[in-house]
């Protein structure tokens, strides 16, 4: 059981780290602000989401696990709002 | 497992530092804001990983605060740019 949990954590956290790599490379390499924003949201949502998923088995207790999920949900909500706001600024030619 | 989680935290931190090159290159203010947002999210991921690796659960509270501050930074940027 412990080995399976270890493997699950390693796979999920590695996948999350990969999304952070993709987000950074996208932010640096994509040609215009909108596509850079697109790359950024992948790191926000999937990168952090997979890291949290991988850490869930190591949380001490249900409450600590729910707190981790709450951090992710807050970032989801905040990221969606912030991305819309930044995109609006770019669209109005003020970015 | 603690070694792996610490290594993953270091990797994410390196990726975010790489993304910060966008702050230097710009060209627009929005691009710089995006790099700051990536720093916020990456910082949260690093804090959560380190909290699990070291057992210092207070780092999760720091991550929550960082999540809150990152969105305020982006919101203030947008309000300043578009006038609300």
Backbone of each chain as nested JSON, in Angstrom:
{
  "chains": [
    {"id": "A", "residues": [
      {"number": 1, "name": "UNK", "atoms": {"N": [0.835, -1.196, 0.0], "CA": [0.0, 0.0, 0.0], "C": [0.875, 1.253, 0.0]}},
      {"number": 2, "name": "UNK", "atoms": {"N": [1.891, 1.219, 0.875], "CA": [2.766, 2.386, 0.973], "C": [3.522, 2.616, -0.33]}},
      {"number": 3, "name": "UNK", "atoms": {"N": [3.938, 1.498, -0.958], "CA": [4.668, 1.636, -2.22], "C": [3.775, 2.224, -3.297]}},
      {"number": 4, "name": "UNK", "atoms": {"N": [2.493, 1.779, -3.311], "CA": [1.555, 2.304, -4.306], "C": [1.328, 3.796, -4.092]}},
      {"number": 5, "name": "UNK", "atoms": {"N": [1.205, 4.209, -2.803], "CA": [1.005, 5.624, -2.501], "C": [2.221, 6.437, -2.919]}},
      {"number": 6, "name": "UNK", "atoms": {"N": [3.423, 5.875, -2.637], "CA": [4.656, 6.559, -3.045], "C": [4.671, 6.77, -4.549]}},
      {"number": 7, "name": "UNK", "atoms": {"N": [4.335, 5.693, -5.29], "CA": [4.353, 5.78, -6.75], "C": [3.348, 6.808, -7.227]}},
      {"number": 8, "name": "UNK", "atoms": {"N": [2.155, 6.815, -6.603], "CA": [1.114, 7.782, -6.976], "C": [1.611, 9.204, -6.774]}},
      {"number": 9, "name": "UNK", "atoms": {"N": [2.233, 9.455, -5.603], "CA": [2.744, 10.793, -5.316], "C": [3.812, 11.204, -6.322]}},
      {"number": 10, "name": "UNK", "atoms": {"N": [4.732, 10.269, -6.611], "CA": [5.828, 10.598, -7.519], "C": [5.284, 10.928, -8.908]}},
      {"number": 11, "name": "UNK", "atoms": {"N": [4.323, 10.118, -9.378], "CA": [3.77, 10.359, -10.715], "C": [3.029, 11.695, -10.757]}},
      {"number": 12, "name": "UNK", "atoms": {"N": [2.163, 11.943, -9.764], "CA": [1.34, 13.153, -9.792], "C": [2.19, 14.41, -9.628]}},
      {"number": 13, "name": "UNK", "atoms": {"N": [3.128, 14.404, -8.662], "CA": [3.954, 15.596, -8.445], "C": [4.86, 15.843, -9.654]}},
      {"number": 14, "name": "UNK", "atoms": {"N": [5.384, 14.755, -10.259], "CA": [6.221, 14.928, -11.449], "C": [5.416, 15.529, -12.591]}},
      {"number": 15, "name": "UNK", "atoms": {"N": [4.173, 15.046, -12.77], "CA": [3.33, 15.6, -13.829], "C": [3.047, 17.077, -13.566]}},
      {"number": 16, "name": "UNK", "atoms": {"N": [2.804, 17.413, -12.292], "CA": [2.575, 18.816, -11.952], "C": [3.791, 19.669, -12.25]}},
      {"number": 17, "name": "UNK", "atoms": {"N": [4.975, 19.159, -11.886], "CA": [6.221, 19.901, -12.156], "C": [6.405, 20.086, -13.654]}},
      {"number": 18, "name": "UNK", "atoms": {"N": [5.98, 19.07, -14.433], "CA": [6.082, 19.161, -15.891], "C": [5.214, 20.3, -16.423]}},
      {"number": 19, "name": "UNK", "atoms": {"N": [4.033, 20.483, -15.808], "CA": [3.168, 21.58, -16.243], "C": [3.768, 22.931, -15.891]}},
      {"number": 20, "name": "UNK", "atoms": {"N": [4.509, 22.989, -14.758], "CA": [5.198, 24.239, -14.445], "C": [6.297, 24.511, -15.464]}},
      {"number": 21, "name": "UNK", "atoms": {"N": [6.982, 23.444, -15.888], "CA": [7.982, 23.595, -16.955], "C": [7.32, 24.119, -18.224]}},
      {"number": 22, "name": "UNK", "atoms": {"N": [6.166, 23.492, -18.584], "CA": [5.465, 23.909, -19.802], "C": [4.995, 25.353, -19.685]}},
      {"number": 23, "name": "UNK", "atoms": {"N": [4.509, 25.727, -18.498], "CA": [4.04, 27.088, -18.297], "C": [5.158, 28.098, -18.466]}},
      {"number": 24, "name": "UNK", "atoms": {"N": [6.317, 27.809, -17.887], "CA": [7.45, 28.741, -17.99], "C": [7.94, 28.848, -19.425]}},
      {"number": 25, "name": "UNK", "atoms": {"N": [8.081, 27.684, -20.087], "CA": [8.555, 27.698, -21.476], "C": [7.557, 28.437, -22.361]}},
      {"number": 26, "name": "UNK", "atoms": {"N": [6.243, 28.183, -22.129], "CA": [5.222, 28.876, -22.901], "C": [5.265, 30.373, -22.678]}},
      {"number": 27, "name": "UNK", "atoms": {"N": [5.436, 30.763, -21.415], "CA": [5.498, 32.192, -21.086], "C": [6.671, 32.864, -21.79]}},
      {"number": 28, "name": "UNK", "atoms": {"N": [7.753, 32.12, -21.962], "CA": [8.938, 32.706, -22.595], "C": [8.881, 32.634, -24.112]}},
      {"number": 29, "name": "UNK", "atoms": {"N": [8.256, 31.576, -24.669], "CA": [8.388, 31.316, -26.089], "C": [7.192, 31.752, -26.93]}},
      {"number": 30, "name": "UNK", "atoms": {"N": [5.981, 31.826, -26.34], "CA": [4.809, 32.135, -27.148], "C": [4.869, 33.577, -27.647]}},
      {"number": 31, "name": "UNK", "atoms": {"N": [4.315, 33.82, -28.857], "CA": [4.549, 35.1, -29.53], "C": [3.715, 36.276, -29.006]}},
      {"number": 32, "name": "UNK", "atoms": {"N": [2.456, 36.053, -28.589], "CA": [1.646, 37.224, -28.2], "C": [1.079, 37.043, -26.788]}},
      {"number": 33, "name": "UNK", "atoms": {"N": [0.644, 38.15, -26.161], "CA": [0.21, 38.106, -24.759], "C": [-0.914, 37.117, -24.493]}},
      {"number": 34, "name": "UNK", "atoms": {"N": [-1.862, 36.971, -25.423], "CA": [-2.994, 36.074, -25.185], "C": [-2.548, 34.621, -25.078]}},
      {"number": 35, "name": "UNK", "atoms": {"N": [-1.643, 34.193, -25.972], "CA": [-1.19, 32.798, -25.898], "C": [-0.285, 32.587, -24.688]}},
      {"number": 36, "name": "UNK", "atoms": {"N": [0.427, 33.651, -24.284], "CA": [1.232, 33.533, -23.058], "C": [0.329, 33.36, -21.851]}},
      {"number": 37, "name": "UNK", "atoms": {"N": [-0.81, 34.076, -21.868], "CA": [-1.798, 33.936, -20.795], "C": [-2.334, 32.51, -20.755]}},
      {"number": 38, "name": "UNK", "atoms": {"N": [-2.531, 31.953, -21.951], "CA": [-3.015, 30.57, -22.06], "C": [-2.017, 29.592, -21.427]}},
      {"number": 39, "name": "UNK", "atoms": {"N": [-0.723, 29.807, -21.703], "CA": [0.296, 28.925, -21.125], "C": [0.326, 29.066, -19.603]}},
      {"number": 40, "name": "UNK", "atoms": {"N": [0.15, 30.297, -19.136], "CA": [0.204, 30.558, -17.692], "C": [-0.908, 29.838, -16.948]}},
      {"number": 41, "name": "UNK", "atoms": {"N": [-2.127, 29.824, -17.535], "CA": [-3.249, 29.216, -16.826], "C": [-3.088, 27.705, -16.714]}},
      {"number": 42, "name": "UNK", "atoms": {"N": [-2.36, 27.101, -17.668], "CA": [-2.122, 25.654, -17.555], "C": [-1.276, 25.357, -16.327]}},
      {"number": 43, "name": "UNK", "atoms": {"N": [-0.237, 26.172, -16.103], "CA": [0.592, 25.975, -14.919], "C": [-0.215, 26.221, -13.655]}},
      {"number": 44, "name": "UNK", "atoms": {"N": [-1.073, 27.256, -13.698], "CA": [-1.908, 27.59, -12.546], "C": [-2.811, 26.426, -12.16]}},
      {"number": 45, "name": "UNK", "atoms": {"N": [-3.59, 25.955, -13.144], "CA": [-4.649, 25.006, -12.824], "C": [-4.139, 23.58, -12.726]}},
      {"number": 46, "name": "UNK", "atoms": {"N": [-3.509, 23.099, -13.787], "CA": [-3.107, 21.691, -13.821], "C": [-1.841, 21.454, -13.009]}},
      {"number": 47, "name": "UNK", "atoms": {"N": [-0.863, 22.356, -13.115], "CA": [0.391, 22.167, -12.381], "C": [0.149, 22.079, -10.89]}},
      {"number": 48, "name": "UNK", "atoms": {"N": [-0.506, 23.121, -10.353], "CA": [-0.778, 23.129, -8.914], "C": [-1.763, 22.02, -8.539]}},
      {"number": 49, "name": "UNK", "atoms": {"N": [-2.747, 21.769, -9.421], "CA": [-3.735, 20.73, -9.143], "C": [-3.095, 19.367, -8.99]}},
      {"number": 50, "name": "UNK", "atoms": {"N": [-2.177, 19.029, -9.883], "CA": [-1.519, 17.726, -9.818], "C": [-0.595, 17.635, -8.607]}},
      {"number": 51, "name": "UNK", "atoms": {"N": [0.081, 18.753, -8.27], "CA": [0.938, 18.761, -7.075], "C": [0.097, 18.5, -5.823]}},
      {"number": 52, "name": "UNK", "atoms": {"N": [-1.052, 19.199, -5.737], "CA": [-1.945, 19.0, -4.586], "C": [-2.453, 17.568, -4.544]}},
      {"number": 53, "name": "UNK", "atoms": {"N": [-2.836, 17.04, -5.718], "CA": [-3.323, 15.65, -5.795], "C": [-2.261, 14.679, -5.287]}},
      {"number": 54, "name": "UNK", "atoms": {"N": [-1.01, 14.935, -5.677], "CA": [0.066, 14.057, -5.246], "C": [0.352, 14.157, -3.763]}},
      {"number": 55, "name": "UNK", "atoms": {"N": [0.086, 15.324, -3.176], "CA": [0.387, 15.522, -1.748], "C": [-0.737, 15.026, -0.848]}},
      {"number": 56, "name": "UNK", "atoms": {"N": [-1.936, 14.826, -1.42], "CA": [-3.09, 14.434, -0.596], "C": [-2.853, 13.193, 0.27]}},
      {"number": 57, "name": "UNK", "atoms": {"N": [-2.218, 12.132, -0.245], "CA": [-2.012, 10.948, 0.614], "C": [-1.137, 11.236, 1.831]}},
      {"number": 58, "name": "UNK", "atoms": {"N": [-0.365, 12.333, 1.808], "CA": [0.572, 12.62, 2.901], "C": [0.005, 13.609, 3.899]}},
      {"number": 59, "name": "UNK", "atoms": {"N": [-1.198, 14.122, 3.617], "CA": [-1.82, 15.032, 4.571], "C": [-2.206, 14.274, 5.833]}},
      {"number": 60, "name": "UNK", "atoms": {"N": [-1.928, 14.87, 7.021], "CA": [-2.325, 14.171, 8.252], "C": [-3.766, 14.506, 8.578]}},
      {"number": 61, "name": "UNK", "atoms": {"N": [-4.658, 13.62, 8.205], "CA": [-6.066, 13.789, 8.525], "C": [-6.87, 14.351, 7.37]}},
      {"number": 62, "name": "UNK", "atoms": {"N": [-8.188, 14.154, 7.47], "CA": [-9.089, 14.604, 6.409], "C": [-9.085, 16.125, 6.311]}},
      {"number": 63, "name": "UNK", "atoms": {"N": [-9.036, 16.785, 7.475], "CA": [-9.106, 18.244, 7.507], "C": [-7.912, 18.863, 6.789]}},
      {"number": 64, "name": "UNK", "atoms": {"N": [-6.716, 18.31, 7.018], "CA": [-5.514, 18.836, 6.364], "C": [-5.616, 18.631, 4.851]}},
      {"number": 65, "name": "UNK", "atoms": {"N": [-6.177, 17.474, 4.446], "CA": [-6.357, 17.216, 3.022], "C": [-7.318, 18.201, 2.395]}},
      {"number": 66, "name": "UNK", "atoms": {"N": [-8.429, 18.474, 3.121], "CA": [-9.41, 19.437, 2.613], "C": [-8.789, 20.823, 2.494]}},
      {"number": 67, "name": "UNK", "atoms": {"N": [-7.872, 21.138, 3.424], "CA": [-7.211, 22.445, 3.374], "C": [-6.364, 22.565, 2.106]}},
      {"number": 68, "name": "UNK", "atoms": {"N": [-5.657, 21.478, 1.765], "CA": [-4.871, 21.484, 0.532], "C": [-5.768, 21.724, -0.676]}},
      {"number": 69, "name": "UNK", "atoms": {"N": [-6.914, 21.024, -0.705], "CA": [-7.848, 21.196, -1.815], "C": [-8.384, 22.619, -1.827]}},
      {"number": 70, "name": "UNK", "atoms": {"N": [-8.595, 23.188, -0.618], "CA": [-9.094, 24.57, -0.534], "C": [-8.087, 25.55, -1.119]}},
      {"number": 71, "name": "UNK", "atoms": {"N": [-6.787, 25.313, -0.861], "CA": [-5.755, 26.176, -1.45], "C": [-5.864, 26.132, -2.965]}},
      {"number": 72, "name": "UNK", "atoms": {"N": [-6.015, 24.925, -3.496], "CA": [-6.104, 24.774, -4.949], "C": [-7.35, 25.479, -5.497]}},
      {"number": 73, "name": "UNK", "atoms": {"N": [-8.498, 25.295, -4.802], "CA": [-9.737, 25.919, -5.264], "C": [-9.624, 27.434, -5.242]}},
      {"number": 74, "name": "UNK", "atoms": {"N": [-8.974, 27.972, -4.193], "CA": [-8.783, 29.426, -4.12], "C": [-7.941, 29.913, -5.295]}},
      {"number": 75, "name": "UNK", "atoms": {"N": [-6.885, 29.153, -5.61], "CA": [-6.032, 29.543, -6.735], "C": [-6.808, 29.45, -8.045]}},
      {"number": 76, "name": "UNK", "atoms": {"N": [-7.665, 28.429, -8.173], "CA": [-8.502, 28.302, -9.378], "C": [-9.368, 29.536, -9.566]}},
      {"number": 77, "name": "UNK", "atoms": {"N": [-10.085, 29.876, -8.495], "CA": [-11.017, 30.997, -8.531], "C": [-10.265, 32.3, -8.791]}},
      {"number": 78, "name": "UNK", "atoms": {"N": [-9.186, 32.499, -8.033], "CA": [-8.407, 33.731, -8.152], "C": [-7.748, 33.798, -9.524]}},
      {"number": 79, "name": "UNK", "atoms": {"N": [-7.209, 32.67, -9.989], "CA": [-6.523, 32.654, -11.277], "C": [-7.472, 32.971, -12.412]}},
      {"number": 80, "name": "UNK", "atoms": {"N": [-8.683, 32.395, -12.373], "CA": [-9.656, 32.657, -13.432], "C": [-10.006, 34.14, -13.476]}},
      {"number": 81, "name": "UNK", "atoms": {"N": [-10.23, 34.731, -12.292], "CA": [-10.577, 36.152, -12.235], "C": [-9.427, 37.015, -12.724]}},
      {"number": 82, "name": "UNK", "atoms": {"N": [-8.221, 36.739, -12.201], "CA": [-7.058, 37.563, -12.541], "C": [-6.758, 37.464, -14.03]}},
      {"number": 83, "name": "UNK", "atoms": {"N": [-6.9, 36.257, -14.602], "CA": [-6.61, 36.087, -16.023], "C": [-7.578, 36.899, -16.882]}},
      {"number": 84, "name": "UNK", "atoms": {"N": [-8.859, 36.881, -16.504], "CA": [-9.845, 37.686, -17.243], "C": [-9.495, 39.164, -17.175]}},
      {"number": 85, "name": "UNK", "atoms": {"N": [-9.093, 39.627, -15.974], "CA": [-8.781, 41.044, -15.799], "C": [-7.574, 41.442, -16.642]}},
      {"number": 86, "name": "UNK", "atoms": {"N": [-6.518, 40.598, -16.605], "CA": [-5.312, 40.912, -17.381], "C": [-5.633, 40.874, -18.876]}},
      {"number": 87, "name": "UNK", "atoms": {"N": [-6.437, 39.862, -19.292], "CA": [-6.79, 39.754, -20.708], "C": [-7.575, 40.969, -21.164]}},
      {"number": 88, "name": "UNK", "atoms": {"N": [-8.435, 41.496, -20.281], "CA": [-9.208, 42.684, -20.648], "C": [-8.284, 43.882, -20.844]}},
      {"number": 89, "name": "UNK", "atoms": {"N": [-7.292, 44.008, -19.961], "CA": [-6.334, 45.103, -20.102], "C": [-5.565, 44.975, -21.417]}},
      {"number": 90, "name": "UNK", "atoms": {"N": [-5.18, 43.733, -21.77], "CA": [-4.446, 43.516, -23.026], "C": [-5.334, 43.865, -24.214]}},
      {"number": 91, "name": "UNK", "atoms": {"N": [-6.595, 43.44, -24.149], "CA": [-7.533, 43.638, -25.25], "C": [-7.787, 45.117, -25.514]}},
      {"number": 92, "name": "UNK", "atoms": {"N": [-7.798, 45.88, -24.452], "CA": [-8.027, 47.313, -24.621], "C": [-6.75, 48.053, -25.034]}},
      {"number": 93, "name": "UNK", "atoms": {"N": [-5.727, 47.251, -25.291], "CA": [-4.489, 47.856, -25.772], "C": [-3.727, 48.623, -24.719]}},
      {"number": 94, "name": "UNK", "atoms": {"N": [-3.937, 48.223, -23.458], "CA": [-3.25, 48.916, -22.379], "C": [-2.264, 48.023, -21.669]}},
      {"number": 95, "name": "UNK", "atoms": {"N": [-2.085, 46.797, -22.245], "CA": [-1.194, 45.842, -21.587], "C": [0.239, 46.225, -21.78]}}
    ]},
    {"id": "B", "residues": [
      {"number": 1, "name": "UNK", "atoms": {"N": [10.751, 9.803, 0.728], "CA": [9.795, 10.662, 0.022], "C": [10.118, 12.145, 0.223]}},
      {"number": 2, "name": "UNK", "atoms": {"N": [10.657, 12.491, 1.404], "CA": [10.971, 13.902, 1.68], "C": [11.991, 14.431, 0.673]}},
      {"number": 3, "name": "UNK", "atoms": {"N": [12.961, 13.566, 0.303], "CA": [13.973, 14.004, -0.666], "C": [13.329, 14.312, -2.014]}},
      {"number": 4, "name": "UNK", "atoms": {"N": [12.42, 13.421, -2.424], "CA": [11.76, 13.641, -3.721], "C": [10.95, 14.936, -3.711]}},
      {"number": 5, "name": "UNK", "atoms": {"N": [10.196, 15.148, -2.613], "CA": [9.355, 16.346, -2.544], "C": [10.21, 17.606, -2.523]}},
      {"number": 6, "name": "UNK", "atoms": {"N": [11.334, 17.571, -1.795], "CA": [12.234, 18.728, -1.783], "C": [12.8, 18.978, -3.172]}},
      {"number": 7, "name": "UNK", "atoms": {"N": [13.175, 17.891, -3.854], "CA": [13.704, 18.023, -5.211], "C": [12.672, 18.618, -6.148]}},
      {"number": 8, "name": "UNK", "atoms": {"N": [11.41, 18.157, -6.014], "CA": [10.343, 18.697, -6.856], "C": [10.147, 20.182, -6.571]}},
      {"number": 9, "name": "UNK", "atoms": {"N": [10.225, 20.563, -5.282], "CA": [10.088, 21.979, -4.921], "C": [11.185, 22.8, -5.573]}},
      {"number": 10, "name": "UNK", "atoms": {"N": [12.398, 22.275, -5.537], "CA": [13.535, 22.974, -6.148], "C": [13.325, 23.124, -7.655]}},
      {"number": 11, "name": "UNK", "atoms": {"N": [12.809, 22.065, -8.284], "CA": [12.573, 22.097, -9.725], "C": [11.533, 23.162, -10.082]}},
      {"number": 12, "name": "UNK", "atoms": {"N": [10.423, 23.164, -9.338], "CA": [9.371, 24.152, -9.609], "C": [9.912, 25.565, -9.422]}},
      {"number": 13, "name": "UNK", "atoms": {"N": [10.721, 25.741, -8.365], "CA": [11.311, 27.058, -8.107], "C": [12.212, 27.487, -9.263]}},
      {"number": 14, "name": "UNK", "atoms": {"N": [12.997, 26.527, -9.793], "CA": [13.873, 26.847, -10.93], "C": [13.049, 27.242, -12.153]}},
      {"number": 15, "name": "UNK", "atoms": {"N": [11.918, 26.536, -12.369], "CA": [11.066, 26.848, -13.52], "C": [10.472, 28.246, -13.395]}},
      {"number": 16, "name": "UNK", "atoms": {"N": [10.03, 28.583, -12.173], "CA": [9.448, 29.914, -11.957], "C": [10.511, 30.985, -12.162]}},
      {"number": 17, "name": "UNK", "atoms": {"N": [11.726, 30.717, -11.688], "CA": [12.817, 31.675, -11.879], "C": [13.088, 31.883, -13.358]}},
      {"number": 18, "name": "UNK", "atoms": {"N": [12.988, 30.782, -14.139], "CA": [13.155, 30.869, -15.592], "C": [12.072, 31.765, -16.187]}},
      {"number": 19, "name": "UNK", "atoms": {"N": [10.833, 31.567, -15.72], "CA": [9.718, 32.361, -16.225], "C": [9.882, 33.841, -15.912]}},
      {"number": 20, "name": "UNK", "atoms": {"N": [10.616, 34.153, -14.842], "CA": [10.799, 35.554, -14.458], "C": [11.608, 36.337, -15.489]}},
      {"number": 21, "name": "UNK", "atoms": {"N": [12.267, 35.622, -16.415], "CA": [12.977, 36.317, -17.5], "C": [12.01, 37.176, -18.301]}},
      {"number": 22, "name": "UNK", "atoms": {"N": [10.718, 36.803, -18.276], "CA": [9.704, 37.569, -18.991], "C": [9.548, 38.97, -18.387]}},
      {"number": 23, "name": "UNK", "atoms": {"N": [9.871, 39.112, -17.099], "CA": [9.808, 40.437, -16.476], "C": [10.833, 41.361, -17.128]}},
      {"number": 24, "name": "UNK", "atoms": {"N": [11.993, 40.813, -17.433], "CA": [13.033, 41.617, -18.07], "C": [12.684, 41.935, -19.517]}},
      {"number": 25, "name": "UNK", "atoms": {"N": [12.166, 40.929, -20.235], "CA": [11.962, 41.078, -21.67], "C": [10.699, 41.829, -22.021]}},
      {"number": 26, "name": "UNK", "atoms": {"N": [9.719, 41.794, -21.116], "CA": [8.45, 42.465, -21.391], "C": [7.711, 41.794, -22.537]}},
      {"number": 27, "name": "UNK", "atoms": {"N": [7.272, 42.463, -23.611], "CA": [7.397, 43.911, -23.8], "C": [6.338, 44.703, -23.037]}},
      {"number": 28, "name": "UNK", "atoms": {"N": [5.158, 44.126, -22.855], "CA": [4.084, 44.88, -22.211], "C": [4.095, 44.71, -20.701]}},
      {"number": 29, "name": "UNK", "atoms": {"N": [3.353, 45.59, -20.01], "CA": [3.224, 45.44, -18.568], "C": [2.459, 44.169, -18.216]}},
      {"number": 30, "name": "UNK", "atoms": {"N": [1.489, 43.786, -19.088], "CA": [0.697, 42.591, -18.824], "C": [1.586, 41.349, -18.81]}},
      {"number": 31, "name": "UNK", "atoms": {"N": [2.601, 41.316, -19.686], "CA": [3.52, 40.169, -19.711], "C": [4.291, 40.072, -18.406]}},
      {"number": 32, "name": "UNK", "atoms": {"N": [4.679, 41.235, -17.881], "CA": [5.402, 41.237, -16.603], "C": [4.494, 40.778, -15.474]}},
      {"number": 33, "name": "UNK", "atoms": {"N": [3.226, 41.199, -15.561], "CA": [2.257, 40.773, -14.539], "C": [2.063, 39.263, -14.586]}},
      {"number": 34, "name": "UNK", "atoms": {"N": [2.061, 38.695, -15.804], "CA": [1.889, 37.245, -15.939], "C": [3.018, 36.499, -15.261]}},
      {"number": 35, "name": "UNK", "atoms": {"N": [4.254, 36.999, -15.431], "CA": [5.392, 36.347, -14.783], "C": [5.247, 36.42, -13.259]}},
      {"number": 36, "name": "UNK", "atoms": {"N": [4.729, 37.551, -12.764], "CA": [4.512, 37.681, -11.327], "C": [3.442, 36.706, -10.851]}},
      {"number": 37, "name": "UNK", "atoms": {"N": [2.426, 36.491, -11.696], "CA": [1.377, 35.532, -11.345], "C": [1.92, 34.117, -11.293]}},
      {"number": 38, "name": "UNK", "atoms": {"N": [2.797, 33.808, -12.256], "CA": [3.425, 32.479, -12.252], "C": [4.266, 32.302, -10.999]}},
      {"number": 39, "name": "UNK", "atoms": {"N": [4.939, 33.383, -10.584], "CA": [5.713, 33.333, -9.34], "C": [4.803, 33.04, -8.148]}},
      {"number": 40, "name": "UNK", "atoms": {"N": [3.601, 33.64, -8.164], "CA": [2.657, 33.393, -7.078], "C": [2.239, 31.937, -7.018]}},
      {"number": 41, "name": "UNK", "atoms": {"N": [1.812, 31.399, -8.17], "CA": [1.359, 30.009, -8.203], "C": [2.501, 29.042, -7.897]}},
      {"number": 42, "name": "UNK", "atoms": {"N": [3.668, 29.32, -8.503], "CA": [4.821, 28.46, -8.243], "C": [5.232, 28.505, -6.784]}},
      {"number": 43, "name": "UNK", "atoms": {"N": [5.16, 29.703, -6.188], "CA": [5.484, 29.821, -4.77], "C": [4.549, 29.002, -3.904]}},
      {"number": 44, "name": "UNK", "atoms": {"N": [3.269, 28.99, -4.275], "CA": [2.296, 28.179, -3.533], "C": [2.662, 26.708, -3.634]}},
      {"number": 45, "name": "UNK", "atoms": {"N": [2.967, 26.25, -4.872], "CA": [3.328, 24.844, -5.068], "C": [4.578, 24.493, -4.259]}},
      {"number": 46, "name": "UNK", "atoms": {"N": [5.579, 25.387, -4.266], "CA": [6.815, 25.135, -3.519], "C": [6.525, 25.029, -2.027]}},
      {"number": 47, "name": "UNK", "atoms": {"N": [5.689, 25.951, -1.517], "CA": [5.376, 25.937, -0.082], "C": [4.637, 24.66, 0.307]}},
      {"number": 48, "name": "UNK", "atoms": {"N": [3.681, 24.22, -0.534], "CA": [2.943, 22.998, -0.222], "C": [3.875, 21.793, -0.229]}},
      {"number": 49, "name": "UNK", "atoms": {"N": [4.784, 21.756, -1.227], "CA": [5.728, 20.635, -1.309], "C": [6.649, 20.612, -0.093]}},
      {"number": 50, "name": "UNK", "atoms": {"N": [7.139, 21.798, 0.301], "CA": [8.048, 21.857, 1.452], "C": [7.311, 21.531, 2.743]}},
      {"number": 51, "name": "UNK", "atoms": {"N": [6.019, 21.946, 2.825], "CA": [5.235, 21.61, 4.018], "C": [5.129, 20.106, 4.172]}},
      {"number": 52, "name": "UNK", "atoms": {"N": [4.906, 19.396, 3.049], "CA": [4.799, 17.939, 3.114], "C": [6.164, 17.303, 3.376]}},
      {"number": 53, "name": "UNK", "atoms": {"N": [7.218, 17.911, 2.82], "CA": [8.554, 17.315, 2.948], "C": [9.093, 17.454, 4.368]}},
      {"number": 54, "name": "UNK", "atoms": {"N": [8.865, 18.627, 4.993], "CA": [9.464, 18.891, 6.297], "C": [8.491, 18.688, 7.452]}},
      {"number": 55, "name": "UNK", "atoms": {"N": [7.177, 18.582, 7.14], "CA": [6.196, 18.429, 8.206], "C": [5.836, 19.731, 8.895]}},
      {"number": 56, "name": "UNK", "atoms": {"N": [6.296, 20.857, 8.35], "CA": [5.928, 22.164, 8.908], "C": [4.608, 22.577, 8.269]}},
      {"number": 57, "name": "UNK", "atoms": {"N": [3.49, 22.256, 8.929], "CA": [2.189, 22.479, 8.29], "C": [1.828, 23.963, 8.231]}},
      {"number": 58, "name": "UNK", "atoms": {"N": [2.519, 24.805, 9.005], "CA": [2.23, 26.24, 8.956], "C": [2.506, 26.802, 7.571]}},
      {"number": 59, "name": "UNK", "atoms": {"N": [3.374, 26.129, 6.792], "CA": [3.682, 26.608, 5.445], "C": [2.436, 26.602, 4.566]}},
      {"number": 60, "name": "UNK", "atoms": {"N": [1.454, 25.748, 4.883], "CA": [0.214, 25.72, 4.096], "C": [-0.549, 27.03, 4.292]}},
      {"number": 61, "name": "UNK", "atoms": {"N": [-0.507, 27.563, 5.517], "CA": [-1.154, 28.861, 5.775], "C": [-0.47, 29.968, 4.993]}},
      {"number": 62, "name": "UNK", "atoms": {"N": [0.871, 29.891, 4.924], "CA": [1.62, 30.872, 4.135], "C": [1.2, 30.776, 2.672]}},
      {"number": 63, "name": "UNK", "atoms": {"N": [1.006, 29.539, 2.171], "CA": [0.588, 29.34, 0.777], "C": [-0.772, 29.981, 0.537]}},
      {"number": 64, "name": "UNK", "atoms": {"N": [-1.685, 29.816, 1.511], "CA": [-3.013, 30.431, 1.385], "C": [-2.895, 31.948, 1.287]}},
      {"number": 65, "name": "UNK", "atoms": {"N": [-2.057, 32.537, 2.146], "CA": [-1.86, 33.99, 2.12], "C": [-1.298, 34.433, 0.781]}},
      {"number": 66, "name": "UNK", "atoms": {"N": [-0.336, 33.664, 0.271], "CA": [0.284, 33.991, -1.012], "C": [-0.748, 33.948, -2.134]}},
      {"number": 67, "name": "UNK", "atoms": {"N": [-1.655, 32.951, -2.081], "CA": [-2.703, 32.847, -3.1], "C": [-3.575, 34.087, -3.091]}},
      {"number": 68, "name": "UNK", "atoms": {"N": [-3.89, 34.556, -1.888], "CA": [-4.733, 35.744, -1.752], "C": [-4.021, 36.98, -2.268]}},
      {"number": 69, "name": "UNK", "atoms": {"N": [-2.738, 37.131, -1.913], "CA": [-1.984, 38.325, -2.304], "C": [-1.754, 38.363, -3.81]}},
      {"number": 70, "name": "UNK", "atoms": {"N": [-1.535, 37.19, -4.428], "CA": [-1.253, 37.148, -5.865], "C": [-2.438, 37.684, -6.66]}},
      {"number": 71, "name": "UNK", "atoms": {"N": [-3.65, 37.312, -6.254], "CA": [-4.817, 37.777, -7.016], "C": [-5.063, 39.255, -6.773]}},
      {"number": 72, "name": "UNK", "atoms": {"N": [-4.746, 39.741, -5.574], "CA": [-4.9, 41.17, -5.333], "C": [-3.935, 41.972, -6.208]}},
      {"number": 73, "name": "UNK", "atoms": {"N": [-2.722, 41.461, -6.374], "CA": [-1.745, 42.136, -7.232], "C": [-2.283, 42.253, -8.654]}},
      {"number": 74, "name": "UNK", "atoms": {"N": [-2.831, 41.141, -9.191], "CA": [-3.353, 41.159, -10.557], "C": [-4.563, 42.069, -10.67]}},
      {"number": 75, "name": "UNK", "atoms": {"N": [-5.435, 42.063, -9.655], "CA": [-6.638, 42.887, -9.699], "C": [-6.274, 44.369, -9.678]}},
      {"number": 76, "name": "UNK", "atoms": {"N": [-5.305, 44.731, -8.817], "CA": [-4.885, 46.136, -8.745], "C": [-4.244, 46.566, -10.051]}},
      {"number": 77, "name": "UNK", "atoms": {"N": [-3.476, 45.665, -10.646], "CA": [-2.873, 45.956, -11.96], "C": [-3.957, 46.271, -12.982]}},
      {"number": 78, "name": "UNK", "atoms": {"N": [-4.99, 45.4, -13.043], "CA": [-6.044, 45.578, -14.043], "C": [-6.832, 46.859, -13.787]}},
      {"number": 79, "name": "UNK", "atoms": {"N": [-7.113, 47.145, -12.521], "CA": [-7.863, 48.371, -12.201], "C": [-7.04, 49.599, -12.585]}},
      {"number": 80, "name": "UNK", "atoms": {"N": [-5.741, 49.548, -12.308], "CA": [-4.889, 50.675, -12.664], "C": [-4.803, 50.877, -14.172]}},
      {"number": 81, "name": "UNK", "atoms": {"N": [-4.871, 49.771, -14.925], "CA": [-4.737, 49.854, -16.379], "C": [-6.02, 50.31, -17.048]}},
      {"number": 82, "name": "UNK", "atoms": {"N": [-7.157, 49.771, -16.594], "CA": [-8.405, 50.014, -17.307], "C": [-9.292, 51.018, -16.594]}},
      {"number": 83, "name": "UNK", "atoms": {"N": [-8.892, 51.446, -15.415], "CA": [-9.681, 52.42, -14.689], "C": [-10.94, 51.831, -14.095]}},
      {"number": 84, "name": "UNK", "atoms": {"N": [-10.845, 50.565, -13.651], "CA": [-11.957, 49.936, -12.957], "C": [-12.908, 49.186, -13.857]}}
    ]}
  ]
}
